[in-house]
Amino acid sequence: MKVSKNQVPMCCNCKRGRVIPLTKDVICPIKGVVSASYHCKKYSFNIFLIKSKRKRAIDKEEFSQSDFSISE
């Protein structure tokens, strides 16, 4: 997977790496224990780390019954 412009490749957001909570280092099955900012050529972004945006709130007072009618 290609790295986007705003995405920085680091082992802390790689799909293979697992963060060690006590030291904040990463356990990599390829390289072993590495720092969170390290990355290797096997880096692959974990898509599940992306935070989704909240849906926009709809103001119900903005719409009327005529907005939803089919007849003219």
C-alpha positions, 0 to 999 in steps of 0.5 A: 500500500502506498503512503499518502502525503499526510501519513508518516510511515512508523512502526506504531501504525504498521499492521504487523507491529504491536505496541508494548504499553510499558515502554511504547516500543513496538514488537515487530515479527520481522525486526524484533523490538524497535522504537515506535518511530522506526520503519522498514521496507515491509511497512504496511499501514493499518487502515483500522487506526484511522479515526472516522469523522463524526456525522453532521447534525441535521437541523430538523427545523430547517425542513418543512413538510413541502420539502418531502412532497412529490406533487408540485 
